[in-house]
Amino acid sequence: MHQGGGDSNSQVFTIVDEDSSFMVDFAWAYPFKIGSMNWTIEGHLEYINGRTQTSNFRTAELESWVLFQPQVRLDLGEVLGNKAGKLFAGIEYQYWKNKLGEKGTDDNALQMLIVWRF
C-alpha cells in the first residue's frame, strides 16, 4: 500500500492502495503559426482505475476516473520581443469524470493559463 490523499498527522488518515491500479496517460503538443505568432495546442488525457482507499472510517473501491486538459497557448516571450519558449499565455479546459475516484463527482472549468519556463 502506498500513502496518498492524506497526512499521517491528520485526524482522517488515508491510505490509497495503488498496487493493483493502472493508469493510461496520453500527452500531446502541436505547434502552429497564425501570421508571425507561434501557438501550441497541448494537453493530456488520463484514465485511472483499480484503486482502493482506506481511512479511519472505511475501505472503499474508488471509481475509475478521466481527466482531460487541452490547452491553447501563445508564445508571449516572442511577441514581447524576449526569448521564445519561456513565457506563454492561453486558456485551458479541464474536465473530470468521477473526480479523484468519487462516483458522480464530475467537474469542468475553463481557465486562464500563464506558463513561465525557468
N, C-alpha and C positions, 0 to 999 in steps of 0.2 A: 504494500500500500504506500502511496505517496501522499504527502501532505499537500493540501491545496484548498483554497477557498476559505481559509480561516487562520486563526492565530492560536497557538497553544496557551497563551495567557488570557484569551478572551473567555467569557462565560459560556459561549457556544463554540466548542472546539469541533472542527470539521476535518475529516479525512476523506479524500477522493481516491478511490481505487482505479488506477489507470492501467493496471497490468493486463486487463482483457479488453481495453478500449482500442479504438483505432481512429485515425484522422486522415482525411484526404484534403489537400490544400492546393489550389491552382492559383498562381500569381502571374500577372502579365504587365507589360509596359509597351505601348505602341506610340512612338514619336511621330509627329506630323507638323507641317508648317501651314500657317494661314498668313499669306503675304510674307513679311520678313520675320514674323514672330514664331518661336518654337513652342509647341504644345506637346503634351502627352496625355494619353488615356491609360490609366494604371489601376491596379486594384488586386483584390484576391477574393476567392470563394473557398470557404472551408466547410467541411462536414465532419462532425464528431459523433461517435456512437459507442455504447458499451460501458459507460462509466457508472460506478456505484458510489454514493455519498453516505458517509456515516457521521452522525453528530451525537451530542449528548442525548438527543431525544429519539432518534430512529435511524434506520438504514433504508435508503431509497435508491431505486434504479433511476438514474437521470434519463430524460428523454434525449433522443438524438437531436442535434441542432445544426442549423445552417446559418452562417454569417456571410453576407455578400457586401463588398465595399468597393464599388467602382469610383474612380476619381478622374476629373479633368483638370489638368494643371497648365498654367502659363509660366514660362521661364522668365520671371521678373528680373533676375540679375542681368540678363541680356538686354531686356527692354530699358532698364535704368542705366545701361552703359557700364555695368560691372561685369565680373566674371560669370560666364554662363554655367548652368548646372549647380548653382549654390542656393538660390532663393526662388521659391515657386509660390504662386497663389492660385486658388481654384475652388472647386466645390467637390464635395464627397456625398454620396448617398449611402447610408448604412441600413441594411435590412437584416433583422434577426428572425428566425423561426425557432420557437422554443428556447428563448434566450438563456444561455448558460445551463441548459438542461431542464428548465422549468416548463412543464407542459402548459401550452396555451398562452405563454408569455411571449407575444410577438411584438416587435418594435421596428420602427423605421423612422429615419430622420434625414433631412437634407442639411448639410453643414458647410460652413465656410472652412477653407483649408489654407494654412500657411505652412510651408515646409522650408526649413533652413538647414542646409547640409554644412557641417563644420569642415 
